[in-house]
Amino acid sequence: MTRDRTNVTALLEDLPSFSRQNRGGIFLAIKGPDRGDSVRLGDKPVTFGSSPSCDMVLTDKTVSRLHMKAELVGEDVIVSDTGSTNGTFIQGSRFERIAVGFGAEVKLGRTVVKFLPDEEVLDPEPSEQAAFGQIVGADPKMRQLFKLLTDVAQTSATVLIEGETGTGKELIAEEIHNHSPRKDGPFVVFDCGSVPRELIESMLFGHVKGSFTGAITDRRGAFAEAHGGTIFLDEIGEMALDLQPSLLRVLDKRAVRKVGSNTYEKIDVRVVASTNRDLRAEVAKKAFREDLNYRLAVIRVTVPSLRERGSDIPLLTGHFMNSFGPNLTVSAEDTAKLQRHSWPGNVRELRNVIERACLLNKGNSINIEDALVEQAPAGIGIRTDLPFKEAKGQLVEMFEREYIEDLMRRHAGNLSAAAREAQIDRKHLRELIRKYDLDPRAKLDDDADE
């Protein structure tokens, strides 16, 4: 039996920028006398029971000597009861043989084992290139991202892109498609946050004529339209909880059933999803399904905010000027002014500023001063020059940053005291501090803030 407690998704505390799920997974005992023990499932089957010959030896006296076996059959994880006395159960139902996915909890006697991804933290070497298609960046974090994306694009792995609003998640998804063997197929974007809740299933999976009021003809959904190519599920964290099982079934079966139909249609698509939320935190709050999070995050990448890569601002400024004002120049003073700006809207905001500055040019130079004034109206900073969702997202992020910054300053960095005053969970507060890079220490030490 292996008692290695590393490489389990639920135990990663440092929120790595890049990770991938290895083939197989981890069975972790979460209830019973052997709670915390784990065993890794790879190409070789693993056994569970009280016999010393089992891969996971359980001291639970209600567990048989050879109680259960798990094995990989193709891409499926098959769990079998091996003739146990007390039986093996999932969600209260006894089974002899069943396929399980990440997040499944299997009960043996009084013991419960949970199947989790074997998630590996990645630390790729930085690419020698300062661009990946249309995306530019010389910062080491960006060049690490370019190296990983170059490799990942050649596979069919599902990718989850995390990052703040305006960091370029859709552009990254498009470049993954453009660098993949599917580049000649369709690239379909589906914004989970902008589609009315009652229409999501119809627009994702399609519908048949007469299936609901207004369904006057058959309709293909976004998945069917992406057949042979890539579907990009933008802002997946906005999808309502009760709609997530339908998406999970499609990802598992690689087949869709139109609303009102009884038959499934096979699809061949590569799935890339994005979110400006931390889905791990959403799972902890039970606002997002754990199994769907695991299914999406086969490859997980986090796009750095612009404030984390301030050295790229001159490079990005030049890149955008080539599009909007190729014959204009920018002074060293204006470049420094751009680097001092907080950029709550990230690269998209910088692009808008440079476009405006080129239009407001003064002779041969771009007009940064007036462009920045135009970009930040008086009052509370509401941006009416952006789509509603983006303007709202920027305002929320501005509020969160300023609130948490002042809160932690008043409590001298004491996490527990700050969380009590704000009446929010310590873990959520820690995530916000990490999100906005507001911790002056390298990491929050729970022992130090009591």
Disulfide bonds with the S-S distance in Angstrom:
none
